Amino acid sequence: MRETERNQRMEYRHELKYVVTAPQIAVLESRIRGLISLDSHVGEEKKYQIRSLYFDDYYNSCYLENEIGTDPREKFRIRIYNGDAGRISLELKRKEHGMTQKKSCLLREEQCRELMAGRPLPVDNSYDPVLQKMNLLMRTRLLRPKVIVEYERVPYVDSLGNTRITLDQNIASSDVIDDFLKPWIRRRPIMPAGQHILEVKYDEFLPDYIYQNLQLTNLRQTAFSKYYLCRRYMLSSKN
């Protein structure tokens, strides 16, 4: 499916996030492994690595809006998988009334490097609307790359409710923007030792058999994004 066609079909989805420990992850995986399947994109290690470069404007609006819970709010990121620069996606994520929507388009490596350097691309009406919007904000709001977020993801999927359960571990950040497209980057952990993130995403409903098996005591829901956590860590470390 072409990227633009997929964007047209994307609707707002529920997205719930929880802080979990390694023992809780083990329990959850033992419960859902027999119920739903791993995403077909995982490799032999049954996980993949996600690396995202997040952008914010001169006033750090994305960071501050996440902190105070502004609704709606948007943020841009460039994403690659497993340190492979062969496929680069630009994504616009919008949160509104507790629901999320993601639109994306592919970038050429030379385009990505220009954006990494904080330079807007030449105006071109043939660009995907996501890239056109980001390009405009780079000129008018001084949108610039701020932080790299990297983590390992174990993804489970189910067709009912278009459900996606992801276990995100070893969340780390880097402010060395020039390293983004390298196979390996210098990074630092941003979560307390032993803490990870569980994300539950679905369309109109979460199947009951999944809901029941996700119930754990002391499961703590969080509204903060990985971008916010990494920026907060980076900003506090400079003070």
C-alpha positions as a Markdown table, in Angstrom:
| # | Residue | x | y | z |
|---|---|---|---|---|
| 1 | Met | 0.0 | 0.0 | 0.0 |
| 2 | Arg | 1.4 | 3.4 | -0.9 |
| 3 | Glu | 2.2 | 5.8 | 2.0 |
| 4 | Thr | -0.4 | 8.4 | 1.0 |
| 5 | Glu | -3.1 | 5.8 | 0.6 |
| 6 | Arg | -2.3 | 4.4 | 4.1 |
| 7 | Asn | -2.5 | 7.9 | 5.5 |
| 8 | Gln | -6.0 | 8.5 | 4.1 |
| 9 | Arg | -7.2 | 5.4 | 6.0 |
| 10 | Met | -5.7 | 6.3 | 9.3 |
| 11 | Glu | -8.2 | 7.4 | 11.9 |
| 12 | Tyr | -7.9 | 8.5 | 15.5 |
| 13 | Arg | -7.0 | 5.7 | 17.8 |
| 14 | His | -7.0 | 5.0 | 21.5 |
| 15 | Glu | -3.4 | 5.0 | 22.9 |
| 16 | Leu | -2.8 | 4.0 | 26.6 |
| 17 | Lys | 0.6 | 4.0 | 28.2 |
| 18 | Tyr | 1.8 | 2.3 | 31.4 |
| 19 | Val | 5.1 | 2.2 | 33.3 |
| 20 | Val | 5.9 | -1.5 | 33.8 |
| 21 | Thr | 8.8 | -3.5 | 35.4 |
| 22 | Ala | 10.7 | -6.4 | 33.8 |
| 23 | Pro | 8.8 | -9.0 | 35.9 |
| 24 | Gln | 5.5 | -7.4 | 34.8 |
| 25 | Ile | 6.6 | -7.6 | 31.2 |
| 26 | Ala | 7.4 | -11.3 | 31.7 |
| 27 | Val | 3.9 | -11.9 | 33.1 |
| 28 | Leu | 2.1 | -10.0 | 30.3 |
| 29 | Glu | 4.0 | -11.8 | 27.6 |
| 30 | Ser | 3.2 | -15.2 | 29.1 |
| 31 | Arg | -0.5 | -14.2 | 29.0 |
| 32 | Ile | -0.8 | -12.7 | 25.5 |
| 33 | Arg | 1.7 | -14.8 | 23.6 |
| 34 | Gly | -0.9 | -17.5 | 23.0 |
| 35 | Leu | -3.7 | -15.1 | 22.3 |
| 36 | Ile | -2.3 | -12.7 | 19.7 |
| 37 | Ser | 0.6 | -12.8 | 17.2 |
| 38 | Leu | 3.9 | -11.0 | 17.0 |
| 39 | Asp | 4.1 | -8.3 | 14.4 |
| 40 | Ser | 5.4 | -9.8 | 11.1 |
| 41 | His | 8.2 | -7.2 | 11.0 |
| 42 | Val | 10.2 | -8.5 | 13.9 |
| 43 | Gly | 13.4 | -10.4 | 13.3 |
| 44 | Glu | 14.8 | -13.6 | 14.8 |
| 45 | Glu | 15.2 | -11.8 | 18.1 |
| 46 | Lys | 11.4 | -11.2 | 18.1 |
| 47 | Lys | 11.8 | -7.4 | 18.5 |
| 48 | Tyr | 13.1 | -4.4 | 16.6 |
| 49 | Gln | 14.9 | -1.2 | 17.4 |
| 50 | Ile | 13.2 | 2.1 | 16.9 |
| 51 | Arg | 15.1 | 5.4 | 16.6 |
| 52 | Ser | 13.3 | 8.7 | 16.3 |
| 53 | Leu | 14.5 | 12.3 | 15.9 |
| 54 | Tyr | 12.0 | 14.7 | 17.4 |
| 55 | Phe | 11.6 | 18.4 | 16.5 |
| 56 | Asp | 10.4 | 21.3 | 18.5 |
| 57 | Asp | 10.1 | 25.0 | 17.9 |
| 58 | Tyr | 12.0 | 28.0 | 19.3 |
| 59 | Tyr | 9.7 | 28.1 | 22.4 |
| 60 | Asn | 9.8 | 24.4 | 23.1 |
| 61 | Ser | 6.0 | 24.3 | 22.5 |
| 62 | Cys | 5.8 | 20.5 | 22.0 |
| 63 | Tyr | 7.6 | 19.9 | 25.3 |
| 64 | Leu | 5.5 | 22.4 | 27.3 |
| 65 | Glu | 2.2 | 21.4 | 25.7 |
| 66 | Asn | 2.8 | 17.8 | 26.8 |
| 67 | Glu | 3.7 | 18.9 | 30.3 |
| 68 | Ile | 0.4 | 20.8 | 30.8 |
| 69 | Gly | -1.7 | 18.5 | 28.7 |
| 70 | Thr | -2.7 | 20.9 | 25.9 |
| 71 | Asp | -5.4 | 19.5 | 23.7 |
| 72 | Pro | -5.0 | 19.2 | 20.8 |
| 73 | Arg | -1.3 | 19.0 | 20.3 |
| 74 | Glu | 1.1 | 17.8 | 17.5 |
| 75 | Lys | 4.7 | 16.8 | 17.1 |
| 76 | Phe | 7.0 | 15.8 | 14.2 |
| 77 | Arg | 9.6 | 13.1 | 14.2 |
| 78 | Ile | 11.8 | 11.3 | 11.7 |
| 79 | Arg | 12.0 | 7.5 | 12.3 |
| 80 | Ile | 14.2 | 4.6 | 11.2 |
| 81 | Tyr | 14.3 | 1.0 | 12.3 |
| 82 | Asn | 17.2 | -1.2 | 13.4 |
| 83 | Gly | 19.7 | 1.6 | 12.6 |
| 84 | Asp | 19.0 | 1.2 | 8.9 |
| 85 | Ala | 18.9 | 4.5 | 6.9 |
| 86 | Gly | 17.5 | 2.6 | 3.8 |
| 87 | Arg | 13.9 | 3.5 | 4.8 |
| 88 | Ile | 13.3 | 6.9 | 6.5 |
| 89 | Ser | 9.9 | 8.1 | 7.6 |
| 90 | Leu | 8.7 | 11.6 | 8.6 |
| 91 | Glu | 5.7 | 11.3 | 11.0 |
| 92 | Leu | 3.2 | 13.8 | 12.3 |
| 93 | Lys | 1.5 | 12.6 | 15.5 |
| 94 | Arg | -1.6 | 14.5 | 16.7 |
| 95 | Lys | -3.3 | 13.9 | 20.1 |
| 96 | Glu | -6.9 | 15.2 | 20.5 |
| 97 | His | -9.5 | 14.3 | 23.2 |
| 98 | Gly | -7.4 | 11.4 | 24.4 |
| 99 | Met | -7.1 | 9.9 | 20.9 |
| 100 | Thr | -4.1 | 9.9 | 18.6 |
| 101 | Gln | -3.6 | 10.1 | 14.8 |
| 102 | Lys | -0.4 | 9.5 | 12.9 |
| 103 | Lys | 0.3 | 10.5 | 9.4 |
| 104 | Ser | 3.6 | 9.8 | 7.6 |
| 105 | Cys | 5.6 | 10.0 | 4.4 |
| 106 | Leu | 8.9 | 8.7 | 3.2 |
| 107 | Leu | 12.0 | 10.9 | 3.1 |
| 108 | Arg | 15.1 | 10.6 | 0.8 |
| 109 | Glu | 18.3 | 10.5 | 2.8 |
| 110 | Glu | 19.5 | 13.8 | 1.4 |
| 111 | Gln | 16.2 | 15.4 | 2.5 |
| 112 | Cys | 16.6 | 13.8 | 6.0 |
| 113 | Arg | 20.1 | 15.2 | 6.3 |
| 114 | Glu | 18.9 | 18.7 | 5.5 |
| 115 | Leu | 16.2 | 18.5 | 8.1 |
| 116 | Met | 18.7 | 17.1 | 10.6 |
| 117 | Ala | 20.8 | 20.2 | 10.0 |
| 118 | Gly | 17.8 | 22.4 | 10.8 |
| 119 | Arg | 17.5 | 23.6 | 7.2 |
| 120 | Pro | 14.1 | 23.8 | 5.6 |
| 121 | Leu | 13.8 | 22.2 | 2.2 |
| 122 | Pro | 13.1 | 24.2 | -1.0 |
| 123 | Val | 9.4 | 25.0 | -1.4 |
| 124 | Asp | 7.8 | 22.3 | -3.5 |
| 125 | Asn | 4.1 | 21.7 | -3.9 |
| 126 | Ser | 4.7 | 18.1 | -4.9 |
| 127 | Tyr | 5.8 | 17.2 | -1.3 |
| 128 | Asp | 3.5 | 15.1 | 0.8 |
| 129 | Pro | 1.3 | 17.3 | 3.0 |
| 130 | Val | 3.1 | 16.1 | 6.1 |
| 131 | Leu | 6.4 | 17.3 | 4.7 |
| 132 | Gln | 4.9 | 20.6 | 3.5 |
| 133 | Lys | 3.5 | 21.4 | 6.9 |
| 134 | Met | 6.8 | 20.6 | 8.6 |
| 135 | Asn | 8.7 | 22.7 | 6.1 |
| 136 | Leu | 6.4 | 25.6 | 6.7 |
| 137 | Leu | 6.8 | 25.4 | 10.5 |
| 138 | Met | 10.6 | 25.2 | 10.1 |
| 139 | Arg | 10.4 | 28.6 | 8.4 |
| 140 | Thr | 7.7 | 30.2 | 10.5 |
| 141 | Arg | 8.1 | 28.7 | 14.0 |
| 142 | Leu | 11.9 | 27.8 | 13.7 |
| 143 | Leu | 11.1 | 24.1 | 14.2 |
| 144 | Arg | 14.4 | 22.3 | 14.7 |
| 145 | Pro | 15.7 | 18.8 | 15.7 |
| 146 | Lys | 16.0 | 18.5 | 19.5 |
| 147 | Val | 16.6 | 15.0 | 20.7 |
| 148 | Ile | 17.0 | 11.4 | 19.5 |
| 149 | Val | 14.9 | 8.7 | 21.3 |
| 150 | Glu | 15.9 | 5.1 | 20.9 |
| 151 | Tyr | 14.4 | 1.9 | 22.3 |
| 152 | Glu | 13.7 | -1.8 | 21.7 |
| 153 | Arg | 10.1 | -2.8 | 20.9 |
| 154 | Val | 8.3 | -6.2 | 21.2 |
| 155 | Pro | 5.0 | -5.7 | 19.2 |
| 156 | Tyr | 1.9 | -7.9 | 19.4 |
| 157 | Val | -1.0 | -7.3 | 17.0 |
| 158 | Asp | -4.6 | -8.5 | 16.6 |
| 159 | Ser | -7.0 | -7.8 | 13.8 |
| 160 | Leu | -10.0 | -7.3 | 16.2 |
| 161 | Gly | -10.1 | -3.7 | 17.1 |
| 162 | Asn | -6.9 | -3.2 | 15.1 |
| 163 | Thr | -5.2 | -3.8 | 18.4 |
| 164 | Arg | -1.5 | -3.3 | 19.0 |
| 165 | Ile | 0.3 | -4.1 | 22.2 |
| 166 | Thr | 3.9 | -3.0 | 22.4 |
| 167 | Leu | 6.5 | -3.5 | 25.1 |
| 168 | Asp | 9.2 | -0.8 | 24.9 |
| 169 | Gln | 12.4 | -1.5 | 26.7 |
| 170 | Asn | 15.8 | 0.2 | 27.2 |
| 171 | Ile | 14.5 | 3.6 | 26.4 |
| 172 | Ala | 17.4 | 6.0 | 25.9 |
| 173 | Ser | 18.2 | 9.4 | 24.4 |
| 174 | Ser | 20.9 | 11.3 | 22.7 |
| 175 | Asp | 21.4 | 15.0 | 21.8 |
| 176 | Val | 24.1 | 14.2 | 19.2 |
| 177 | Ile | 21.8 | 14.9 | 16.2 |
| 178 | Asp | 24.5 | 14.2 | 13.6 |
| 179 | Asp | 24.6 | 10.6 | 14.7 |
| 180 | Phe | 20.9 | 9.9 | 13.9 |
| 181 | Leu | 21.5 | 7.9 | 10.6 |
| 182 | Lys | 24.5 | 6.0 | 11.9 |
| 183 | Pro | 24.1 | 2.2 | 12.6 |
| 184 | Trp | 25.0 | 2.8 | 16.3 |
| 185 | Ile | 24.7 | 5.9 | 18.4 |
| 186 | Arg | 25.9 | 7.1 | 21.7 |
| 187 | Arg | 23.0 | 7.2 | 24.1 |
| 188 | Arg | 22.0 | 7.3 | 27.8 |
| 189 | Pro | 19.1 | 5.6 | 29.6 |
| 190 | Ile | 16.3 | 7.9 | 30.7 |
| 191 | Met | 14.0 | 5.6 | 32.7 |
| 192 | Pro | 14.8 | 4.4 | 36.3 |
| 193 | Ala | 16.5 | 1.0 | 36.3 |
| 194 | Gly | 14.1 | -1.8 | 35.6 |
| 195 | Gln | 11.3 | 0.4 | 34.3 |
| 196 | His | 9.8 | 0.2 | 30.8 |
| 197 | Ile | 6.7 | 1.3 | 28.9 |
| 198 | Leu | 3.7 | -0.7 | 27.8 |
| 199 | Glu | 1.5 | 0.8 | 25.1 |
| 200 | Val | -2.0 | -0.4 | 24.2 |
| 201 | Lys | -3.4 | 0.9 | 21.0 |
| 202 | Tyr | -6.8 | 0.1 | 19.4 |
| 203 | Asp | -9.5 | 1.7 | 17.3 |
| 204 | Glu | -13.1 | 1.5 | 18.5 |
| 205 | Phe | -12.8 | -1.3 | 21.1 |
| 206 | Leu | -10.3 | -3.4 | 22.9 |
| 207 | Pro | -11.2 | -7.1 | 22.7 |
| 208 | Asp | -12.3 | -8.4 | 26.1 |
| 209 | Tyr | -9.9 | -11.4 | 26.0 |
| 210 | Ile | -7.0 | -9.0 | 25.6 |
| 211 | Tyr | -8.3 | -6.5 | 28.2 |
| 212 | Gln | -8.7 | -9.3 | 30.9 |
| 213 | Asn | -5.1 | -10.5 | 30.3 |
| 214 | Leu | -3.6 | -7.1 | 30.7 |
| 215 | Gln | -4.9 | -6.6 | 34.2 |
| 216 | Leu | -2.1 | -6.3 | 36.7 |
| 217 | Thr | -1.9 | -4.8 | 40.2 |
| 218 | Asn | 0.2 | -1.7 | 40.5 |
| 219 | Leu | 0.0 | -0.9 | 36.8 |
| 220 | Arg | 0.7 | 2.8 | 36.5 |
| 221 | Gln | -0.7 | 4.8 | 33.6 |
| 222 | Thr | 1.3 | 7.7 | 32.3 |
| 223 | Ala | 0.4 | 10.6 | 30.0 |
| 224 | Phe | 4.0 | 11.6 | 29.3 |
| 225 | Ser | 5.5 | 10.7 | 25.9 |
| 226 | Lys | 9.0 | 9.3 | 25.3 |
| 227 | Tyr | 9.9 | 12.6 | 23.7 |
| 228 | Tyr | 8.9 | 14.5 | 26.8 |
| 229 | Leu | 10.8 | 12.2 | 29.1 |
| 230 | Cys | 13.9 | 12.4 | 27.0 |
| 231 | Arg | 13.8 | 16.2 | 26.7 |
| 232 | Arg | 13.1 | 16.6 | 30.4 |
| 233 | Tyr | 16.2 | 14.4 | 31.2 |
| 234 | Met | 18.3 | 16.4 | 28.7 |
| 235 | Leu | 17.2 | 19.8 | 30.0 |
| 236 | Ser | 17.6 | 18.8 | 33.6 |
| 237 | Ser | 21.1 | 17.4 | 33.0 |
| 238 | Lys | 22.2 | 20.8 | 31.6 |
| 239 | Asn | 21.0 | 22.8 | 34.7 |
